[in-house]
């Protein structure tokens, strides 16, 4: 899994009025949800903003960041003793992801 990805200041939490060391370098753009803005580099997501939620904070108690990143991406807790602590199996997450792509792209 690639570890390279844009930060939250470059995508969903632009903070254009914040100090230079806090804000992202890109400008915000309005989404289809009133009062919601994201990076100008995410125009498709801006059009489909009424079909997803932006999670502003999340936590876990596992020291291995790699395992927890994978758990979040697949919707299945890889470090938990029970098989389905996050409420969805990987197959359910895949089905929902395909549905969401169809909704956004038409």
N, C-alpha and C positions, 0 to 999 in steps of 0.2 A: 504494500500500500504506500502510495506516495505521501511524504510528509510535507510537501510543498503546496501551500494553498494561500490565498489572500487572507489577510487578517480581518477581524470584524470591523476595524476602522476603514477598511477599503471596500466593504461590501454592504453590511446592514446597519452599521453604527458609525456613520460618517463624521459626526460632530464638527461641522464646518466652522463654528464659532469658538471652538476650544483652542488651547495653546498648541503651537506647532508640534511639540513632542507628543501630543495626545491625539490630535485629529489625523485623519487619513489625508492623502494627497489628492484624492478625487472629490468631485462635487456631487451633491445629492440631487436626485430627481424624484418628483412625486410619483407615487404608485397609484393604482386604481382604488386604493383605500384612503379615504380622507385623513390627512394628517400624517400619513406614513411615507417616509422617504428612504430610498436606498441609493446605491452608487449608480452613476450614469452608465457604468459598464455592465449593468444587469437589466437591460430593457425588457427582455422576455419575462423575467421574474417580476418586474414592475407592473406589467400588464396583468399578470396572474396573481397579484398579491392578495386577492380576496379568497384564494384557494389554499393558502398555507398560513402558518403561524410562525412568527419570529420568536425564538426562545432567547430571552435576554440573560439568563443565568442558569447554570447547571453545575452539579457537583457529584462527586463519587468518593468512595473511600478506598480505592485501590491504588497502590503505588505505581503500578505499571500503566503509564499513559497510553501505550500502544494498544493494550488489550481494551482499555475503556474507549478509545477512539473507534475501534472495530465494533464494540458493543453498541455504541451510539449509531453507527452507520447501518448496521444490519437489524437493529431493534431487538437484539437478543443478548442477554447478559452472559458473556463468555466466562467471567470470573465468579459467577454465582453458583451455589450448589444446586438450586432448582433449575429446571430447564427453561422456564418461561417467566422470569421475574419482571420483565418489562411489558408484559401483556400481549406481545405479538411474536409470532415465530418469524424467522427469516423469510419464509415463503409469503406470509401475509404482508410483510413490508415490501417485498418485491412486487406483489400484485398492486398494492396501493400506489407505489411509485410509478408503475406503468400507467395506471388510471390517471394520476395527477399530470403526467406528461401529456396525455391525450387531451385532458381538460385545458391545459395551458396552450398547447399548440393547435388545438382544434381538431 
